[in-house]
Amino acid sequence: EAGVAQSPRYKIIEKRQSVAFWCNPISGHATLYWYQQILGQGPKLLIQFQNNGVVDDSQLPKDRFSAERLKGVDSTLKIQPAKLEDSAVYLCASSFSGRNTDTQYFGPGTRLTVL
Amino acid sequence: SQQGEEDPQALSIQEGENATMNCSYKTSINNLQWYRQNSGRGLVHLILIRSNEREKHSGRLRVTLDTSKKSSSLLITASRAADTASYFCATDGDSNYQLIWGAGTKLIIKP
């Protein structure tokens, strides 16, 4: 079974530039998550999709971050404009139904460095 | 918001020894999960324990849950170099769809 795919793996940008990350979840998984993980901390949920609808985006900085999940499969997360404090690893995960008893399967992450 | 807090923040032991790390949480839960994160395999689910369970085993892993103390422990027996990783607990939040993560315990296994 193919895992969660993410690209790019690494990205370095200047502050105020924009960046986009892509995620392809495990086939058949209804729920897709985007997390931000700052060095030395646990993952912080940015947004959770159930199929192509948003379940939770309460911690997404909506003035600069946006995400979409077209057709309930792939998803993109965009930051525009980036700030220094956005330097982090962005993890995408998927689960079968989205219930908190489900196992979440994570991609390798995108390491973003904002200079 | 952070629900689970792992303790210790970092742990270094010799290969072959047992490693114990703890997770404390603030509000009542229905279930608690442990995940491992290393550079090779990323973040991987280890085990889930429900609030009506006191102990679960999976291979060399043993997880206990004490709901009266709002704490859980993860024991890794006969540690190996491959166990070097950060270990996170994650608890359910206010809804059936929310998972809240702790800051993790960094475990180093010395050869």
Chai-1 contact restraints between the chains, C-beta under 6 A:
chainA,res_idxA,chainB,res_idxB,connection_type,confidence,min_distance_angstrom,max_distance_angstrom,comment,restraint_id
A,Q41,B,A103,contact,1.0,0.0,6.0,A-B,restraint_1
A,G42,B,F88,contact,1.0,0.0,6.0,A-B,restraint_2
A,G42,B,W101,contact,1.0,0.0,6.0,A-B,restraint_3
A,G42,B,G102,contact,1.0,0.0,6.0,A-B,restraint_4
A,G42,B,A103,contact,1.0,0.0,6.0,A-B,restraint_5
A,G42,B,G104,contact,1.0,0.0,6.0,A-B,restraint_6
A,P43,B,W101,contact,1.0,0.0,6.0,A-B,restraint_7
A,V55,B,Y97,contact,1.0,0.0,6.0,A-B,restraint_8
A,G98,B,Y97,contact,1.0,0.0,6.0,A-B,restraint_9
A,R99,B,N96,contact,1.0,0.0,6.0,A-B,restraint_10
A,N100,B,D92,contact,1.0,0.0,6.0,A-B,restraint_11
A,N100,B,N96,contact,1.0,0.0,6.0,A-B,restraint_12
A,N100,B,L99,contact,1.0,0.0,6.0,A-B,restraint_13
A,T101,B,N31,contact,1.0,0.0,6.0,A-B,restraint_14
A,T103,B,H45,contact,1.0,0.0,6.0,A-B,restraint_15
A,F106,B,G42,contact,1.0,0.0,6.0,A-B,restraint_16
A,F106,B,L43,contact,1.0,0.0,6.0,A-B,restraint_17
A,P108,B,G42,contact,1.0,0.0,6.0,A-B,restraint_18
